[in-house]
Amino acid sequence: MAISHNAPPKSLQSILDEVGGPVKLLRGSNLGPYTFPVITPEFKLAGRSAGLEG
C-alpha cells in the first residue's frame, strides 16, 4: 500500500476495507513482531507489597 503525501488522509475504515480487515493489516505490517520489555525482579514484587495484585 503506497502512501501519497498529496492525497487527503484516508479514514481507518477505508484502509481496513482496502487491505481486507484488521488482521491482514497487522500481519502485513513491516514492523516485525512486538518484543515485550523485560521486567526486572525488583519490580515484580512491588505490586504485591503495595496490595495491588488480585
N, C-alpha and C positions, 0 to 999 in steps of 0.2 A: 504494500500500500504506500504509494508515494504521497508526500506532503507538499502541497503547493503553498508558498508563502503569499501569493496574491489572491487566493481564493478566500471567501468568507469562512469563518470557523464552522465546522460541522457539529451537529449535536451528537451526544453519546449514542443515542438510539440509531442514528443514521450510520455511524461507524459499526455498531454491532450488526445491523442489518447487512451492511456491505461485506463484512467478514464472515458472517454466518452464526454469530452468537458469542457470548462472553467467554465460553470455554475455548473456542477456536482462537479468539483474540489473545487470550492469555497464553495458550500453548504455543502460538505462533510468535510470541514475543522474543526478541533477540537479546533480552536482558540476562537470560540464564536463570538457573534455579536460585531461590532465595536461601541464603545461609543465615540461620538463626544465631544471634550473638551468644557467646558463652557467658554464663553467669558464674562468677567465682564463688567458691564455697562460703566465704564470709558473708555474702549477701543472701544465700539460700535460706539461712536460718532467721533472717531479720523479720520476716513476716510472722513466723511462729512466736517469737518473743514479744512482738507487738500485738499478738492476738488477732492477726488479720487472716489467718488460714481458717477455712471452713471446717 
